């Protein structure tokens, strides 16, 4: 069980809502500080309430806040307790994705606007990936390209390989915050975009663009990687706008 830091008796505010928010914050800090991963056990509700010196109802409110951020899950039964569901960055990524999905569903944002946002996020990410890449990165990107070859855009093999290509770039960029902010691109934008434009997309052109990005990453040329990614996203924008017109 995680050992929560000890607090003086007046550390927590008197109101339950303030106390629960502080407990939620301290547990978040603990997860980050000790690099706890999904599936790790934090403790039981009774144990955490005793260690933090608060009532169980107050602790439950704090846990509810963490659960709503997708950071913890509560296991029931003899082997139950409080477990890590996602890391803080993964939880933030899930919240961003859900918010954008709602905006798209209510038509308060369009696919074209999301592609504009993608342009400003993924172009610098490609540059960072080229700066931080190693030989393994280039090989993994090439494997994703190879797996997409011979498959049409919109099919599961092509879509899966395409998503893996972009996920590798995001991971290689090495900025957890940017990776969390761009999770919605693969979770929300890509599936909707594929459903919208795959019929008009030239698969060979997509792969050619991916090869340009991979080449720049392999050569560790950030500026070239950014240019190639910009050209890739602008191609998708052109297809989307032509279909909408």
C-alpha positions as CSV (number, residue, x, y, z in Angstrom):
1,X,0.0,0.0,0.0
2,X,1.2,3.5,-0.8
3,X,2.5,5.4,2.2
4,X,0.8,8.8,2.2
5,X,2.7,11.7,3.8
6,X,1.7,12.6,7.3
7,X,-0.1,16.0,7.8
8,X,-0.6,18.1,10.9
9,X,-4.2,18.1,12.1
10,X,-5.1,21.5,10.6
11,X,-3.7,20.7,7.2
12,X,-7.0,19.8,5.6
13,X,-9.8,22.5,5.4
14,X,-12.8,22.1,7.5
15,X,-15.3,21.8,4.6
16,X,-15.6,18.4,3.0
17,X,-15.4,19.8,-0.6
18,X,-12.1,21.6,0.1
19,X,-10.7,18.7,2.0
20,X,-11.6,16.2,-0.7
21,X,-10.0,18.4,-3.4
22,X,-6.8,18.6,-1.4
23,X,-6.7,14.8,-0.9
24,X,-7.3,14.3,-4.6
25,X,-4.4,16.7,-5.3
26,X,-2.1,14.9,-2.9
27,X,-2.9,11.5,-4.4
28,X,-2.2,12.8,-7.9
29,X,1.1,14.1,-6.7
30,X,1.9,10.8,-5.2
31,X,1.1,9.0,-8.4
32,X,3.5,11.3,-10.3
33,X,6.2,11.3,-7.7
34,X,6.4,7.5,-7.5
35,X,5.7,6.9,-11.2
36,X,2.8,4.5,-10.4
37,X,1.5,2.7,-13.4
38,X,-2.0,1.4,-14.3
39,X,-2.9,-1.6,-12.2
40,X,-0.7,-0.5,-9.2
41,X,-2.6,-0.7,-5.9
42,X,-2.7,2.4,-3.7
43,X,-4.6,1.0,-0.7
44,X,-8.1,0.5,0.6
45,X,-10.5,3.3,1.4
46,X,-10.2,2.6,5.1
47,X,-6.4,2.7,5.0
48,X,-6.3,5.9,3.0
49,X,-8.8,7.6,5.3
50,X,-6.8,6.7,8.4
51,X,-3.5,7.9,6.9
52,X,-4.9,11.2,5.7
53,X,-6.8,11.7,8.9
54,X,-10.2,12.4,7.3
55,X,-13.5,10.7,7.3
56,X,-14.4,8.1,4.8
57,X,-17.1,10.2,3.2
58,X,-14.6,13.0,2.6
59,X,-12.1,10.6,1.2
60,X,-14.8,9.1,-1.1
61,X,-15.4,12.6,-2.5
62,X,-11.7,12.9,-3.3
63,X,-11.6,9.5,-4.9
64,X,-14.7,10.4,-6.9
65,X,-12.8,13.4,-8.3
66,X,-9.9,11.2,-9.3
67,X,-12.2,8.6,-10.8
68,X,-13.9,11.3,-12.9
69,X,-10.5,12.2,-14.3
70,X,-9.9,8.5,-15.1
71,X,-6.9,8.3,-12.8
72,X,-8.2,5.6,-10.4
73,X,-10.6,2.7,-10.2
74,X,-12.1,1.0,-7.2
75,X,-11.9,-2.8,-7.0
76,X,-14.4,-4.7,-4.9
77,X,-14.1,-8.0,-3.1
78,X,-11.4,-9.6,-0.9
79,X,-8.6,-8.5,-3.3
80,X,-10.1,-5.1,-3.9
81,X,-8.9,-1.6,-3.1
82,X,-8.0,1.6,-4.9
83,X,-5.9,1.0,-8.0
84,X,-4.2,3.3,-10.6
85,X,-6.4,3.3,-13.8
86,X,-4.3,5.8,-15.8
87,X,-1.3,8.0,-15.3
88,X,-2.0,11.7,-14.9
89,X,-1.0,12.4,-18.5
90,X,-3.2,9.5,-19.8
91,X,-6.1,10.8,-17.7
92,X,-5.7,14.3,-19.1
93,X,-5.5,12.9,-22.6
94,X,-8.8,11.0,-22.0
95,X,-10.5,14.2,-20.8
96,X,-9.3,16.2,-23.8
97,X,-10.5,13.5,-26.1
98,X,-13.9,13.3,-24.5
99,X,-14.4,17.0,-24.7
100,X,-13.5,17.2,-28.4
101,X,-15.7,14.2,-29.1
102,X,-18.6,16.1,-27.5
103,X,-17.8,19.3,-29.5
104,X,-17.7,17.3,-32.7
105,X,-21.0,15.5,-31.9
106,X,-22.7,18.8,-31.2
107,X,-21.2,20.4,-34.3
108,X,-19.5,23.2,-32.2
109,X,-16.3,22.3,-34.0
110,X,-15.8,20.9,-37.5
111,X,-13.4,18.4,-39.0
112,X,-11.7,21.2,-40.9
113,X,-11.1,23.1,-37.7
114,X,-9.7,20.0,-36.0
115,X,-7.3,19.6,-38.9
116,X,-6.2,23.2,-38.5
117,X,-5.5,22.4,-34.8
118,X,-3.6,19.2,-35.9
119,X,-1.4,21.3,-38.2
120,X,-0.2,23.4,-35.3
121,X,0.3,20.4,-33.0
122,X,1.7,17.6,-35.1
123,X,4.1,19.7,-37.3
124,X,6.3,20.7,-34.3
125,X,5.9,17.2,-32.9
126,X,7.4,15.8,-36.1
127,X,10.4,18.1,-35.6
128,X,10.8,17.0,-32.0
129,X,10.6,13.4,-33.1
130,X,13.4,13.9,-35.7
131,X,15.5,15.6,-33.0
132,X,15.1,12.8,-30.5
133,X,15.0,9.8,-32.9
134,X,17.3,6.8,-32.9
135,X,17.7,3.9,-35.3
136,X,14.9,2.0,-33.7
137,X,12.5,4.9,-34.3
138,X,13.2,4.9,-38.0
139,X,12.8,1.1,-38.2
140,X,9.4,1.2,-36.4
141,X,8.1,3.9,-38.7
142,X,9.2,1.9,-41.7
143,X,7.4,-1.2,-40.3
144,X,4.2,0.8,-40.0
145,X,4.6,2.0,-43.6
146,X,5.2,-1.6,-44.8
147,X,2.2,-2.9,-42.9
148,X,0.0,-0.3,-44.7
149,X,1.2,-1.2,-48.2
150,X,-1.2,-3.1,-50.3
151,X,-4.2,-2.0,-48.3
152,X,-6.8,0.6,-49.2
153,X,-7.4,3.7,-47.0
154,X,-10.3,3.0,-44.7
155,X,-9.5,-0.7,-44.2
156,X,-8.5,-1.9,-40.8
157,X,-4.9,-2.8,-41.8
158,X,-4.3,0.6,-43.3
159,X,-5.9,2.5,-40.5
160,X,-4.1,0.6,-37.8
161,X,-0.7,1.1,-39.5
162,X,-1.4,4.8,-40.1
163,X,-2.4,5.3,-36.4
164,X,0.7,3.4,-35.3
165,X,2.9,5.7,-37.5
166,X,1.6,8.8,-35.9
167,X,1.7,7.4,-32.4
168,X,5.4,6.5,-32.8
169,X,6.1,10.1,-33.7
170,X,4.2,11.4,-30.7
171,X,6.0,9.1,-28.4
172,X,9.4,9.9,-29.9
173,X,8.9,13.6,-29.5
174,X,9.5,13.0,-25.8
175,X,7.1,15.6,-24.4
176,X,4.5,13.9,-22.2
177,X,2.3,17.0,-22.0
178,X,2.2,17.4,-25.8
179,X,1.5,13.7,-26.2
180,X,-1.4,14.0,-23.8
181,X,-2.8,17.1,-25.6
182,X,-2.5,15.3,-29.0
183,X,-4.1,12.0,-28.0
184,X,-7.5,13.2,-29.4
185,X,-6.0,13.2,-32.9
186,X,-5.8,9.4,-32.9
187,X,-8.8,8.8,-30.6
188,X,-11.3,11.2,-32.2
189,X,-10.1,13.0,-35.3
190,X,-8.6,10.0,-37.2
191,X,-11.7,7.7,-37.1
192,X,-14.1,10.5,-38.1
193,X,-11.7,11.8,-40.8
194,X,-11.2,8.3,-42.2
195,X,-15.0,7.7,-42.4
196,X,-15.4,11.1,-44.2
197,X,-12.6,11.1,-46.8
198,X,-11.1,7.6,-47.2
199,X,-13.1,7.1,-50.4
200,X,-11.3,10.0,-52.0
201,X,-7.8,9.5,-50.5
202,X,-4.9,8.2,-52.6
203,X,-3.3,5.5,-50.5
204,X,0.0,5.6,-52.4
205,X,0.2,9.4,-51.9
206,X,-0.3,8.9,-48.1
207,X,2.4,6.4,-48.0
208,X,4.7,8.6,-50.1
209,X,4.1,11.4,-47.5
210,X,4.8,9.0,-44.7
211,X,8.1,7.9,-46.3
212,X,9.1,11.6,-46.6
213,X,8.5,12.0,-42.8
214,X,10.3,8.8,-42.0
215,X,13.3,9.8,-44.1
216,X,13.6,13.1,-42.3
217,X,13.3,11.4,-38.9
218,X,15.9,8.8,-39.9
219,X,18.3,11.5,-41.0
220,X,17.4,13.5,-37.8
221,X,16.4,16.6,-39.8
222,X,13.7,18.5,-37.8
223,X,13.0,21.1,-40.4
224,X,12.5,18.5,-43.1
225,X,10.3,16.5,-40.8
226,X,8.1,19.5,-40.1
227,X,7.8,20.3,-43.8
228,X,6.8,16.8,-44.7
229,X,4.2,16.6,-41.9
230,X,2.8,20.0,-43.0
231,X,2.5,18.7,-46.5
232,X,0.8,15.6,-45.3
233,X,-1.9,17.4,-43.2
234,X,-2.5,20.0,-45.9
235,X,-3.1,17.2,-48.4
236,X,-5.8,15.9,-46.0
237,X,-7.3,19.4,-45.7
238,X,-7.5,19.6,-49.5
239,X,-9.3,16.3,-49.8
240,X,-11.8,17.2,-47.0
241,X,-12.5,20.7,-48.4
242,X,-13.1,19.4,-51.9
243,X,-15.6,16.8,-50.6
244,X,-17.4,19.5,-48.6
245,X,-17.7,21.8,-51.6
